[in-house]
Amino acid sequence: MKFKLFFALLGITLPSIGAAQTMVPADDPRIQTTGRFDLSNPKAPRFDWAGSAFDVRYKGKSLGFLLEDGKNNYDVYVDGKLVSTWVTQAPQTLYSVEGLSKAKHTIHVVKRTEALWGIATFKGLVLSKGGTLFDPPARPKRKIEVVGDSFVAGYGDEATTLKCLDLRPYQNADKAFGGFLARDLKAEYQNISYSGRGIVRNYGEKSRTSPEPFPPLYDRTLCGVPQSRWDFSKWKPDAVVIHLGDNDFSTEPRADSKNYEENYLQFLKHIRGNYPQASIFLFAPNGWPNFRQFVEEVVKARNGAGDKKVYFVGYGEIPQGDLGCDWHPQVKAQRKFADILMPVLKEKLGWN
């Protein structure tokens, strides 16, 4: 095949592909990506944040995605309907959508698992005989960024038990509240989350601070590569929703409240510097682990400093029947979170 030499020169190893199939390189403009992608090699972009996604419009019997991955899971939608979940396994690199009708389809592939499962590399598409790619779907004009911990990452949200032998099958970041919120509001969203991290203290830390809490991760294009740096000019959200604090205060020794507030304020100043026009919503529980007052103090301080577009949104206790792995919210609880946030965002952003 004429593309084999091309990809070989890039150091990309291809699976066995029939002569009637067509290779499309990863940087083809008809392939639309959402999320943070490392484009240092545009023919083989890398990504690891939860919710990273691909959208293509395609007509053909099947469509293959070349993914160098072995730890992450992806949901695959055809025309808005979930058709399969890919559980990547090395050394497999070709994952396909099969049995497509003769109509033109919109195919959406979204990463369920979070960055702690490792970095993936996208190496292009494999079109079936006679398959045709079209211009990608129009991007939504509205944009939402969701930021934070395991609640944002969808940790264990598809489980029906509190104890899970393995987290990977039950994590679905796209079914966390950020995904629901974005779809309800017809917005594009990015999910920047990592389980177990806090503003100053990570879950179970033996001291009141941790060497690497969440804020240092926020600026990375690839969460797993500390030196990578995201260009915030590439994507400007209308709204940023942050859920951080459970890990600071849910185990002993709890974080120092003043240290938490001071560092949260610094984090918000950093976000505001990147997004001067965005509305920022701090989402936190009204009850246990009882840090709402600290979050409200942060909001009050920002408002007092002249930043009036920072808001507090609280939520109540999650019923045990709505909990999955390790007492984390199931999908139905995540749905309720989105329902709490949606009217607030609509009001503050003037969205109908």
MIFIKOL-449232 format. One record per residue (C-alpha): residue in three letters; z negated, x, y. Coordinates in steps of 0.1 Angstrom, whole numbers. Each point is the difference from the previous one (the first is absolute). Example, Ala and Ser with C-alpha at 12.3 -4.5 7.8 and 13.67 -1.06 7.14 Angstrom:
2
<rec><aa>ALA</aa><up>-78</up><east>123</east><north>-45</north></rec>
<rec><aa>SER</aa><up>7</up><east>14</east><north>34</north></rec>
END
This chain:
352
<rec><aa>MET</aa><up>0</up><east>0</east><north>0</north></rec>
<rec><aa>LYS</aa><up>8</up><east>13</east><north>34</north></rec>
<rec><aa>PHE</aa><up>-35</up><east>-5</east><north>13</north></rec>
<rec><aa>LYS</aa><up>-16</up><east>22</east><north>-27</north></rec>
<rec><aa>LEU</aa><up>10</up><east>32</east><north>16</north></rec>
<rec><aa>PHE</aa><up>-12</up><east>-13</east><north>34</north></rec>
<rec><aa>PHE</aa><up>-34</up><east>-8</east><north>-12</north></rec>
<rec><aa>ALA</aa><up>-3</up><east>32</east><north>-21</north></rec>
<rec><aa>LEU</aa><up>5</up><east>20</east><north>31</north></rec>
<rec><aa>LEU</aa><up>-30</up><east>-18</east><north>15</north></rec>
<rec><aa>GLY</aa><up>-21</up><east>9</east><north>-30</north></rec>
<rec><aa>ILE</aa><up>-1</up><east>-36</east><north>-12</north></rec>
<rec><aa>THR</aa><up>0</up><east>-6</east><north>-37</north></rec>
<rec><aa>LEU</aa><up>17</up><east>-33</east><north>-10</north></rec>
<rec><aa>PRO</aa><up>-5</up><east>-21</east><north>-30</north></rec>
<rec><aa>SER</aa><up>30</up><east>-9</east><north>-22</north></rec>
<rec><aa>ILE</aa><up>23</up><east>-22</east><north>20</north></rec>
<rec><aa>GLY</aa><up>32</up><east>-16</east><north>-13</north></rec>
<rec><aa>ALA</aa><up>33</up><east>9</east><north>14</north></rec>
<rec><aa>ALA</aa><up>6</up><east>-35</east><north>14</north></rec>
<rec><aa>GLN</aa><up>-31</up><east>1</east><north>21</north></rec>
<rec><aa>THR</aa><up>-2</up><east>12</east><north>36</north></rec>
<rec><aa>MET</aa><up>-27</up><east>22</east><north>16</north></rec>
<rec><aa>VAL</aa><up>-12</up><east>-8</east><north>35</north></rec>
<rec><aa>PRO</aa><up>-20</up><east>27</east><north>17</north></rec>
<rec><aa>ALA</aa><up>-35</up><east>-8</east><north>14</north></rec>
<rec><aa>ASP</aa><up>10</up><east>4</east><north>36</north></rec>
<rec><aa>ASP</aa><up>28</up><east>-27</east><north>-1</north></rec>
<rec><aa>PRO</aa><up>-6</up><east>-22</east><north>30</north></rec>
<rec><aa>ARG</aa><up>4</up><east>-31</east><north>-22</north></rec>
<rec><aa>ILE</aa><up>-34</up><east>8</east><north>-16</north></rec>
<rec><aa>GLN</aa><up>-28</up><east>-13</east><north>22</north></rec>
<rec><aa>THR</aa><up>-35</up><east>16</east><north>-4</north></rec>
<rec><aa>THR</aa><up>-33</up><east>-13</east><north>14</north></rec>
<rec><aa>GLY</aa><up>-30</up><east>23</east><north>4</north></rec>
<rec><aa>ARG</aa><up>-6</up><east>37</east><north>5</north></rec>
<rec><aa>PHE</aa><up>26</up><east>21</east><north>-17</north></rec>
<rec><aa>ASP</aa><up>2</up><east>38</east><north>1</north></rec>
<rec><aa>LEU</aa><up>37</up><east>7</east><north>9</north></rec>
<rec><aa>SER</aa><up>-2</up><east>38</east><north>0</north></rec>
<rec><aa>ASN</aa><up>26</up><east>-4</east><north>-28</north></rec>
<rec><aa>PRO</aa><up>18</up><east>-32</east><north>9</north></rec>
<rec><aa>LYS</aa><up>18</up><east>0</east><north>-34</north></rec>
<rec><aa>ALA</aa><up>-34</up><east>-1</east><north>-17</north></rec>
<rec><aa>PRO</aa><up>-26</up><east>-17</east><north>23</north></rec>
<rec><aa>ARG</aa><up>-36</up><east>0</east><north>-12</north></rec>
<rec><aa>PHE</aa><up>-26</up><east>-26</east><north>6</north></rec>
<rec><aa>ASP</aa><up>-35</up><east>-10</east><north>-12</north></rec>
<rec><aa>TRP</aa><up>-16</up><east>-26</east><north>22</north></rec>
<rec><aa>ALA</aa><up>-6</up><east>-35</east><north>-15</north></rec>
<rec><aa>GLY</aa><up>26</up><east>-26</east><north>8</north></rec>
<rec><aa>SER</aa><up>29</up><east>24</east><north>6</north></rec>
<rec><aa>ALA</aa><up>31</up><east>-20</east><north>-7</north></rec>
<rec><aa>PHE</aa><up>38</up><east>0</east><north>-5</north></rec>
<rec><aa>ASP</aa><up>23</up><east>-29</east><north>9</north></rec>
<rec><aa>VAL</aa><up>37</up><east>-2</east><north>-9</north></rec>
<rec><aa>ARG</aa><up>26</up><east>-27</east><north>-1</north></rec>
<rec><aa>TYR</aa><up>21</up><east>4</east><north>-31</north></rec>
<rec><aa>LYS</aa><up>26</up><east>-17</east><north>-22</north></rec>
<rec><aa>GLY</aa><up>4</up><east>12</east><north>-36</north></rec>
<rec><aa>LYS</aa><up>-14</up><east>-4</east><north>-35</north></rec>
<rec><aa>SER</aa><up>-28</up><east>25</east><north>4</north></rec>
<rec><aa>LEU</aa><up>-14</up><east>25</east><north>25</north></rec>
<rec><aa>GLY</aa><up>-19</up><east>31</east><north>-8</north></rec>
<rec><aa>PHE</aa><up>-26</up><east>19</east><north>21</north></rec>
<rec><aa>LEU</aa><up>-5</up><east>37</east><north>-5</north></rec>
<rec><aa>LEU</aa><up>-37</up><east>6</east><north>3</north></rec>
<rec><aa>GLU</aa><up>-17</up><east>33</east><north>-8</north></rec>
<rec><aa>ASP</aa><up>-34</up><east>-15</east><north>-7</north></rec>
<rec><aa>GLY</aa><up>-24</up><east>-4</east><north>-29</north></rec>
<rec><aa>LYS</aa><up>-31</up><east>-16</east><north>13</north></rec>
<rec><aa>ASN</aa><up>9</up><east>-28</east><north>24</north></rec>
<rec><aa>ASN</aa><up>9</up><east>-37</east><north>-6</north></rec>
<rec><aa>TYR</aa><up>25</up><east>-20</east><north>19</north></rec>
<rec><aa>ASP</aa><up>8</up><east>-38</east><north>3</north></rec>
<rec><aa>VAL</aa><up>36</up><east>-9</east><north>0</north></rec>
<rec><aa>TYR</aa><up>13</up><east>-32</east><north>18</north></rec>
<rec><aa>VAL</aa><up>34</up><east>-15</east><north>-2</north></rec>
<rec><aa>ASP</aa><up>7</up><east>-25</east><north>28</north></rec>
<rec><aa>GLY</aa><up>-37</up><east>-3</east><north>6</north></rec>
<rec><aa>LYS</aa><up>-9</up><east>-6</east><north>-37</north></rec>
<rec><aa>LEU</aa><up>-21</up><east>25</east><north>-20</north></rec>
<rec><aa>VAL</aa><up>21</up><east>10</east><north>-29</north></rec>
<rec><aa>SER</aa><up>-18</up><east>31</east><north>-14</north></rec>
<rec><aa>THR</aa><up>-26</up><east>27</east><north>5</north></rec>
<rec><aa>TRP</aa><up>10</up><east>36</east><north>-5</north></rec>
<rec><aa>VAL</aa><up>-27</up><east>22</east><north>-15</north></rec>
<rec><aa>THR</aa><up>14</up><east>35</east><north>5</north></rec>
<rec><aa>GLN</aa><up>-4</up><east>25</east><north>-27</north></rec>
<rec><aa>ALA</aa><up>12</up><east>36</east><north>1</north></rec>
<rec><aa>PRO</aa><up>25</up><east>13</east><north>-9</north></rec>
<rec><aa>GLN</aa><up>19</up><east>-33</east><north>5</north></rec>
<rec><aa>THR</aa><up>18</up><east>-1</east><north>34</north></rec>
<rec><aa>LEU</aa><up>23</up><east>-30</east><north>-2</north></rec>
<rec><aa>TYR</aa><up>-15</up><east>-35</east><north>5</north></rec>
<rec><aa>SER</aa><up>24</up><east>-29</east><north>1</north></rec>
<rec><aa>VAL</aa><up>3</up><east>-36</east><north>11</north></rec>
<rec><aa>GLU</aa><up>20</up><east>-17</east><north>-28</north></rec>
<rec><aa>GLY</aa><up>18</up><east>-32</east><north>-7</north></rec>
<rec><aa>LEU</aa><up>10</up><east>-8</east><north>36</north></rec>
<rec><aa>SER</aa><up>24</up><east>-29</east><north>6</north></rec>
<rec><aa>LYS</aa><up>33</up><east>3</east><north>17</north></rec>
<rec><aa>ALA</aa><up>-15</up><east>-10</east><north>34</north></rec>
<rec><aa>LYS</aa><up>-11</up><east>24</east><north>28</north></rec>
<rec><aa>HIS</aa><up>-37</up><east>7</east><north>-4</north></rec>
<rec><aa>THR</aa><up>-28</up><east>14</east><north>21</north></rec>
<rec><aa>ILE</aa><up>-21</up><east>24</east><north>-20</north></rec>
<rec><aa>HIS</aa><up>-34</up><east>10</east><north>11</north></rec>
<rec><aa>VAL</aa><up>-20</up><east>28</east><north>-17</north></rec>
<rec><aa>VAL</aa><up>-36</up><east>5</east><north>12</north></rec>
<rec><aa>LYS</aa><up>-26</up><east>26</east><north>-11</north></rec>
<rec><aa>ARG</aa><up>-31</up><east>-18</east><north>-13</north></rec>
<rec><aa>THR</aa><up>-22</up><east>31</east><north>-4</north></rec>
<rec><aa>GLU</aa><up>-17</up><east>21</east><north>27</north></rec>
<rec><aa>ALA</aa><up>4</up><east>36</east><north>9</north></rec>
<rec><aa>LEU</aa><up>-27</up><east>13</east><north>-23</north></rec>
<rec><aa>TRP</aa><up>24</up><east>-5</east><north>-29</north></rec>
<rec><aa>GLY</aa><up>24</up><east>26</east><north>13</north></rec>
<rec><aa>ILE</aa><up>32</up><east>7</east><north>18</north></rec>
<rec><aa>ALA</aa><up>33</up><east>-15</east><north>-10</north></rec>
<rec><aa>THR</aa><up>36</up><east>12</east><north>7</north></rec>
<rec><aa>PHE</aa><up>29</up><east>-23</east><north>5</north></rec>
<rec><aa>LYS</aa><up>34</up><east>15</east><north>-10</north></rec>
<rec><aa>GLY</aa><up>24</up><east>-28</east><north>6</north></rec>
<rec><aa>LEU</aa><up>16</up><east>-31</east><north>-17</north></rec>
<rec><aa>VAL</aa><up>22</up><east>-5</east><north>-31</north></rec>
<rec><aa>LEU</aa><up>25</up><east>-28</east><north>4</north></rec>
<rec><aa>SER</aa><up>14</up><east>-17</east><north>-31</north></rec>
<rec><aa>LYS</aa><up>38</up><east>-2</east><north>-5</north></rec>
<rec><aa>GLY</aa><up>15</up><east>-19</east><north>29</north></rec>
<rec><aa>GLY</aa><up>-33</up><east>-2</east><north>18</north></rec>
<rec><aa>THR</aa><up>0</up><east>-2</east><north>38</north></rec>
<rec><aa>LEU</aa><up>-27</up><east>8</east><north>26</north></rec>
<rec><aa>PHE</aa><up>0</up><east>-18</east><north>33</north></rec>
<rec><aa>ASP</aa><up>-17</up><east>5</east><north>33</north></rec>
<rec><aa>PRO</aa><up>-38</up><east>-4</east><north>-4</north></rec>
<rec><aa>PRO</aa><up>-18</up><east>-32</east><north>11</north></rec>
<rec><aa>ALA</aa><up>-11</up><east>-1</east><north>37</north></rec>
<rec><aa>ARG</aa><up>-34</up><east>14</east><north>6</north></rec>
<rec><aa>PRO</aa><up>-26</up><east>-24</east><north>13</north></rec>
<rec><aa>LYS</aa><up>-7</up><east>4</east><north>37</north></rec>
<rec><aa>ARG</aa><up>-37</up><east>-3</east><north>-4</north></rec>
<rec><aa>LYS</aa><up>-20</up><east>30</east><north>-14</north></rec>
<rec><aa>ILE</aa><up>-35</up><east>2</east><north>-14</north></rec>
<rec><aa>GLU</aa><up>-19</up><east>31</east><north>-11</north></rec>
<rec><aa>VAL</aa><up>-30</up><east>-5</east><north>-24</north></rec>
<rec><aa>VAL</aa><up>-24</up><east>29</east><north>-2</north></rec>
<rec><aa>GLY</aa><up>-30</up><east>8</east><north>-21</north></rec>
<rec><aa>ASP</aa><up>-17</up><east>1</east><north>-33</north></rec>
<rec><aa>SER</aa><up>2</up><east>-16</east><north>-35</north></rec>
<rec><aa>PHE</aa><up>1</up><east>-35</east><north>14</north></rec>
<rec><aa>VAL</aa><up>32</up><east>9</east><north>19</north></rec>
<rec><aa>ALA</aa><up>14</up><east>18</east><north>-31</north></rec>
<rec><aa>GLY</aa><up>-4</up><east>-30</east><north>-23</north></rec>
<rec><aa>TYR</aa><up>-24</up><east>19</east><north>-23</north></rec>
<rec><aa>GLY</aa><up>-3</up><east>-21</east><north>-32</north></rec>
<rec><aa>ASP</aa><up>12</up><east>-32</east><north>16</north></rec>
<rec><aa>GLU</aa><up>19</up><east>-12</east><north>-30</north></rec>
<rec><aa>ALA</aa><up>-29</up><east>3</east><north>-24</north></rec>
<rec><aa>THR</aa><up>-21</up><east>-29</east><north>-12</north></rec>
<rec><aa>THR</aa><up>-30</up><east>21</east><north>-10</north></rec>
<rec><aa>LEU</aa><up>-24</up><east>21</east><north>20</north></rec>
<rec><aa>LYS</aa><up>3</up><east>30</east><north>-24</north></rec>
<rec><aa>CYS</aa><up>35</up><east>15</east><north>-6</north></rec>
<rec><aa>LEU</aa><up>7</up><east>28</east><north>-25</north></rec>
<rec><aa>ASP</aa><up>30</up><east>10</east><north>21</north></rec>
<rec><aa>LEU</aa><up>7</up><east>-8</east><north>36</north></rec>
<rec><aa>ARG</aa><up>37</up><east>6</east><north>1</north></rec>
<rec><aa>PRO</aa><up>12</up><east>-32</east><north>-16</north></rec>
<rec><aa>TYR</aa><up>-21</up><east>-22</east><north>23</north></rec>
<rec><aa>GLN</aa><up>6</up><east>16</east><north>34</north></rec>
<rec><aa>ASN</aa><up>26</up><east>-17</east><north>21</north></rec>
<rec><aa>ALA</aa><up>-1</up><east>10</east><north>37</north></rec>
<rec><aa>ASP</aa><up>28</up><east>-25</east><north>7</north></rec>
<rec><aa>LYS</aa><up>-23</up><east>-28</east><north>-10</north></rec>
<rec><aa>ALA</aa><up>-28</up><east>12</east><north>23</north></rec>
<rec><aa>PHE</aa><up>-5</up><east>-18</east><north>33</north></rec>
<rec><aa>GLY</aa><up>24</up><east>21</east><north>19</north></rec>
<rec><aa>GLY</aa><up>29</up><east>-10</east><north>-21</north></rec>
<rec><aa>PHE</aa><up>-8</up><east>-37</east><north>2</north></rec>
<rec><aa>LEU</aa><up>-6</up><east>3</east><north>37</north></rec>
<rec><aa>ALA</aa><up>34</up><east>17</east><north>6</north></rec>
<rec><aa>ARG</aa><up>19</up><east>-25</east><north>-21</north></rec>
<rec><aa>ASP</aa><up>-17</up><east>-30</east><north>16</north></rec>
<rec><aa>LEU</aa><up>8</up><east>13</east><north>35</north></rec>
<rec><aa>LYS</aa><up>35</up><east>12</east><north>-9</north></rec>
<rec><aa>ALA</aa><up>-9</up><east>36</east><north>8</north></rec>
<rec><aa>GLU</aa><up>7</up><east>34</east><north>-14</north></rec>
<rec><aa>TYR</aa><up>-31</up><east>19</east><north>-10</north></rec>
<rec><aa>GLN</aa><up>-13</up><east>34</east><north>-9</north></rec>
<rec><aa>ASN</aa><up>-31</up><east>6</east><north>-22</north></rec>
<rec><aa>ILE</aa><up>-20</up><east>31</east><north>8</north></rec>
<rec><aa>SER</aa><up>-29</up><east>-2</east><north>-23</north></rec>
<rec><aa>TYR</aa><up>-21</up><east>21</east><north>-25</north></rec>
<rec><aa>SER</aa><up>-28</up><east>-13</east><north>-22</north></rec>
<rec><aa>GLY</aa><up>-35</up><east>13</east><north>4</north></rec>
<rec><aa>ARG</aa><up>4</up><east>14</east><north>36</north></rec>
<rec><aa>GLY</aa><up>-20</up><east>-9</east><north>30</north></rec>
<rec><aa>ILE</aa><up>-1</up><east>9</east><north>37</north></rec>
<rec><aa>VAL</aa><up>-25</up><east>28</east><north>-6</north></rec>
<rec><aa>ARG</aa><up>-13</up><east>-4</east><north>-35</north></rec>
<rec><aa>ASN</aa><up>19</up><east>-6</east><north>-33</north></rec>
<rec><aa>TYR</aa><up>-13</up><east>-22</east><north>-28</north></rec>
<rec><aa>GLY</aa><up>-29</up><east>15</east><north>-19</north></rec>
<rec><aa>GLU</aa><up>-3</up><east>31</east><north>21</north></rec>
<rec><aa>LYS</aa><up>-34</up><east>17</east><north>-4</north></rec>
<rec><aa>SER</aa><up>-2</up><east>7</east><north>37</north></rec>
<rec><aa>ARG</aa><up>5</up><east>-22</east><north>31</north></rec>
<rec><aa>THR</aa><up>34</up><east>16</east><north>8</north></rec>
<rec><aa>SER</aa><up>30</up><east>11</east><north>-21</north></rec>
<rec><aa>PRO</aa><up>22</up><east>30</east><north>6</north></rec>
<rec><aa>GLU</aa><up>32</up><east>-22</east><north>-1</north></rec>
<rec><aa>PRO</aa><up>-5</up><east>-36</east><north>8</north></rec>
<rec><aa>PHE</aa><up>29</up><east>-23</east><north>8</north></rec>
<rec><aa>PRO</aa><up>10</up><east>9</east><north>36</north></rec>
<rec><aa>PRO</aa><up>14</up><east>35</east><north>-10</north></rec>
<rec><aa>LEU</aa><up>24</up><east>-17</east><north>-24</north></rec>
<rec><aa>TYR</aa><up>14</up><east>-24</east><north>25</north></rec>
<rec><aa>ASP</aa><up>24</up><east>25</east><north>17</north></rec>
<rec><aa>ARG</aa><up>17</up><east>11</east><north>-33</north></rec>
<rec><aa>THR</aa><up>35</up><east>-10</east><north>-10</north></rec>
<rec><aa>LEU</aa><up>-11</up><east>8</east><north>-36</north></rec>
<rec><aa>CYS</aa><up>-36</up><east>-8</east><north>-6</north></rec>
<rec><aa>GLY</aa><up>-1</up><east>27</east><north>-28</north></rec>
<rec><aa>VAL</aa><up>14</up><east>27</east><north>23</north></rec>
<rec><aa>PRO</aa><up>-25</up><east>9</east><north>27</north></rec>
<rec><aa>GLN</aa><up>25</up><east>20</east><north>21</north></rec>
<rec><aa>SER</aa><up>25</up><east>-28</east><north>2</north></rec>
<rec><aa>ARG</aa><up>0</up><east>-18</east><north>33</north></rec>
<rec><aa>TRP</aa><up>14</up><east>-35</east><north>8</north></rec>
<rec><aa>ASP</aa><up>21</up><east>-5</east><north>31</north></rec>
<rec><aa>PHE</aa><up>-16</up><east>-31</east><north>16</north></rec>
<rec><aa>SER</aa><up>30</up><east>-5</east><north>22</north></rec>
<rec><aa>LYS</aa><up>20</up><east>-12</east><north>-30</north></rec>
<rec><aa>TRP</aa><up>-18</up><east>-33</east><north>-5</north></rec>
<rec><aa>LYS</aa><up>-21</up><east>-19</east><north>26</north></rec>
<rec><aa>PRO</aa><up>-20</up><east>-30</east><north>-13</north></rec>
<rec><aa>ASP</aa><up>-9</up><east>-30</east><north>20</north></rec>
<rec><aa>ALA</aa><up>-33</up><east>-3</east><north>-18</north></rec>
<rec><aa>VAL</aa><up>-23</up><east>24</east><north>-18</north></rec>
<rec><aa>VAL</aa><up>-26</up><east>-15</east><north>-24</north></rec>
<rec><aa>ILE</aa><up>-28</up><east>24</east><north>-11</north></rec>
<rec><aa>HIS</aa><up>-25</up><east>-4</east><north>-28</north></rec>
<rec><aa>LEU</aa><up>-24</up><east>30</east><north>-1</north></rec>
<rec><aa>GLY</aa><up>-38</up><east>1</east><north>-4</north></rec>
<rec><aa>ASP</aa><up>-9</up><east>-14</east><north>-35</north></rec>
<rec><aa>ASN</aa><up>1</up><east>35</east><north>-14</north></rec>
<rec><aa>ASP</aa><up>-21</up><east>14</east><north>28</north></rec>
<rec><aa>PHE</aa><up>-28</up><east>-25</east><north>-6</north></rec>
<rec><aa>SER</aa><up>1</up><east>-14</east><north>-35</north></rec>
<rec><aa>THR</aa><up>-19</up><east>28</east><north>-17</north></rec>
<rec><aa>GLU</aa><up>-29</up><east>22</east><north>9</north></rec>
<rec><aa>PRO</aa><up>-3</up><east>21</east><north>21</north></rec>
<rec><aa>ARG</aa><up>18</up><east>-23</east><north>25</north></rec>
<rec><aa>ALA</aa><up>19</up><east>15</east><north>28</north></rec>
<rec><aa>ASP</aa><up>-18</up><east>5</east><north>33</north></rec>
<rec><aa>SER</aa><up>10</up><east>-30</east><north>21</north></rec>
<rec><aa>LYS</aa><up>5</up><east>20</east><north>32</north></rec>
<rec><aa>ASN</aa><up>21</up><east>26</east><north>-17</north></rec>
<rec><aa>TYR</aa><up>21</up><east>-28</east><north>-16</north></rec>
<rec><aa>GLU</aa><up>5</up><east>-17</east><north>34</north></rec>
<rec><aa>GLU</aa><up>9</up><east>32</east><north>18</north></rec>
<rec><aa>ASN</aa><up>25</up><east>10</east><north>-26</north></rec>
<rec><aa>TYR</aa><up>15</up><east>-35</east><north>-2</north></rec>
<rec><aa>LEU</aa><up>5</up><east>1</east><north>38</north></rec>
<rec><aa>GLN</aa><up>18</up><east>33</east><north>-3</north></rec>
<rec><aa>PHE</aa><up>22</up><east>-14</east><north>-28</north></rec>
<rec><aa>LEU</aa><up>9</up><east>-30</east><north>22</north></rec>
<rec><aa>LYS</aa><up>8</up><east>23</east><north>30</north></rec>
<rec><aa>HIS</aa><up>23</up><east>19</east><north>-23</north></rec>
<rec><aa>ILE</aa><up>17</up><east>-32</east><north>-12</north></rec>
<rec><aa>ARG</aa><up>3</up><east>-12</east><north>36</north></rec>
<rec><aa>GLY</aa><up>16</up><east>32</east><north>10</north></rec>
<rec><aa>ASN</aa><up>27</up><east>-5</east><north>-26</north></rec>
<rec><aa>TYR</aa><up>4</up><east>-37</east><north>6</north></rec>
<rec><aa>PRO</aa><up>-6</up><east>-8</east><north>37</north></rec>
<rec><aa>GLN</aa><up>10</up><east>-36</east><north>-3</north></rec>
<rec><aa>ALA</aa><up>-13</up><east>-11</east><north>-34</north></rec>
<rec><aa>SER</aa><up>-28</up><east>-25</east><north>-5</north></rec>
<rec><aa>ILE</aa><up>-27</up><east>15</east><north>-22</north></rec>
<rec><aa>PHE</aa><up>-22</up><east>-22</east><north>-23</north></rec>
<rec><aa>LEU</aa><up>-31</up><east>14</east><north>-17</north></rec>
<rec><aa>PHE</aa><up>-6</up><east>-20</east><north>-32</north></rec>
<rec><aa>ALA</aa><up>-35</up><east>1</east><north>-15</north></rec>
<rec><aa>PRO</aa><up>-25</up><east>-20</east><north>-20</north></rec>
<rec><aa>ASN</aa><up>-25</up><east>-22</east><north>17</north></rec>
<rec><aa>GLY</aa><up>-27</up><east>8</east><north>-27</north></rec>
<rec><aa>TRP</aa><up>-6</up><east>28</east><north>-25</north></rec>
<rec><aa>PRO</aa><up>3</up><east>29</east><north>4</north></rec>
<rec><aa>ASN</aa><up>-12</up><east>-10</east><north>35</north></rec>
<rec><aa>PHE</aa><up>19</up><east>21</east><north>24</north></rec>
<rec><aa>ARG</aa><up>17</up><east>-28</east><north>20</north></rec>
<rec><aa>GLN</aa><up>-22</up><east>8</east><north>31</north></rec>
<rec><aa>PHE</aa><up>13</up><east>36</east><north>0</north></rec>
<rec><aa>VAL</aa><up>36</up><east>-12</east><north>0</north></rec>
<rec><aa>GLU</aa><up>-7</up><east>-24</east><north>28</north></rec>
<rec><aa>GLU</aa><up>-15</up><east>28</east><north>20</north></rec>
<rec><aa>VAL</aa><up>32</up><east>19</east><north>-4</north></rec>
<rec><aa>VAL</aa><up>21</up><east>-29</east><north>12</north></rec>
<rec><aa>LYS</aa><up>-23</up><east>-6</east><north>29</north></rec>
<rec><aa>ALA</aa><up>2</up><east>37</east><north>10</north></rec>
<rec><aa>ARG</aa><up>38</up><east>0</east><north>-1</north></rec>
<rec><aa>ASN</aa><up>2</up><east>-32</east><north>19</north></rec>
<rec><aa>GLY</aa><up>-25</up><east>14</east><north>26</north></rec>
<rec><aa>ALA</aa><up>23</up><east>30</east><north>4</north></rec>
<rec><aa>GLY</aa><up>28</up><east>-22</east><north>10</north></rec>
<rec><aa>ASP</aa><up>17</up><east>-5</east><north>-34</north></rec>
<rec><aa>LYS</aa><up>0</up><east>-37</east><north>-3</north></rec>
<rec><aa>LYS</aa><up>24</up><east>-2</east><north>-29</north></rec>
<rec><aa>VAL</aa><up>-27</up><east>10</east><north>-26</north></rec>
<rec><aa>TYR</aa><up>-15</up><east>-29</east><north>-19</north></rec>
<rec><aa>PHE</aa><up>-26</up><east>-7</east><north>-27</north></rec>
<rec><aa>VAL</aa><up>7</up><east>-23</east><north>-29</north></rec>
<rec><aa>GLY</aa><up>-27</up><east>-7</east><north>-26</north></rec>
<rec><aa>TYR</aa><up>1</up><east>-15</east><north>-35</north></rec>
<rec><aa>GLY</aa><up>-27</up><east>-15</east><north>-22</north></rec>
<rec><aa>GLU</aa><up>-14</up><east>8</east><north>-34</north></rec>
<rec><aa>ILE</aa><up>26</up><east>1</east><north>-28</north></rec>
<rec><aa>PRO</aa><up>-9</up><east>-23</east><north>-29</north></rec>
<rec><aa>GLN</aa><up>-5</up><east>19</east><north>-33</north></rec>
<rec><aa>GLY</aa><up>28</up><east>-21</east><north>-15</north></rec>
<rec><aa>ASP</aa><up>23</up><east>15</east><north>25</north></rec>
<rec><aa>LEU</aa><up>-8</up><east>36</east><north>-10</north></rec>
<rec><aa>GLY</aa><up>19</up><east>25</east><north>-22</north></rec>
<rec><aa>CYS</aa><up>-4</up><east>36</east><north>-9</north></rec>
<rec><aa>ASP</aa><up>-33</up><east>15</east><north>12</north></rec>
<rec><aa>TRP</aa><up>-9</up><east>-30</east><north>21</north></rec>
<rec><aa>HIS</aa><up>32</up><east>2</east><north>21</north></rec>
<rec><aa>PRO</aa><up>19</up><east>-31</east><north>13</north></rec>
<rec><aa>GLN</aa><up>24</up><east>-16</east><north>-24</north></rec>
<rec><aa>VAL</aa><up>34</up><east>-12</east><north>13</north></rec>
<rec><aa>LYS</aa><up>-14</up><east>-34</east><north>8</north></rec>
<rec><aa>ALA</aa><up>-27</up><east>16</east><north>22</north></rec>
<rec><aa>GLN</aa><up>27</up><east>22</east><north>17</north></rec>
<rec><aa>ARG</aa><up>19</up><east>-32</east><north>7</north></rec>
<rec><aa>LYS</aa><up>-31</up><east>-15</east><north>17</north></rec>
<rec><aa>PHE</aa><up>-3</up><east>32</east><north>21</north></rec>
<rec><aa>ALA</aa><up>36</up><east>-5</east><north>12</north></rec>
<rec><aa>ASP</aa><up>-8</up><east>-36</east><north>9</north></rec>
<rec><aa>ILE</aa><up>-30</up><east>12</east><north>21</north></rec>
<rec><aa>LEU</aa><up>21</up><east>26</east><north>19</north></rec>
<rec><aa>MET</aa><up>32</up><east>-20</east><north>4</north></rec>
<rec><aa>PRO</aa><up>-11</up><east>-24</east><north>28</north></rec>
<rec><aa>VAL</aa><up>-17</up><east>28</east><north>19</north></rec>
<rec><aa>LEU</aa><up>31</up><east>21</east><north>0</north></rec>
<rec><aa>LYS</aa><up>21</up><east>-30</east><north>9</north></rec>
<rec><aa>GLU</aa><up>-22</up><east>-8</east><north>30</north></rec>
<rec><aa>LYS</aa><up>-4</up><east>36</east><north>13</north></rec>
<rec><aa>LEU</aa><up>36</up><east>10</east><north>-5</north></rec>
<rec><aa>GLY</aa><up>15</up><east>-34</east><north>10</north></rec>
<rec><aa>TRP</aa><up>19</up><east>-3</east><north>-33</north></rec>
<rec><aa>ASN</aa><up>10</up><east>-35</east><north>-10</north></rec>
END
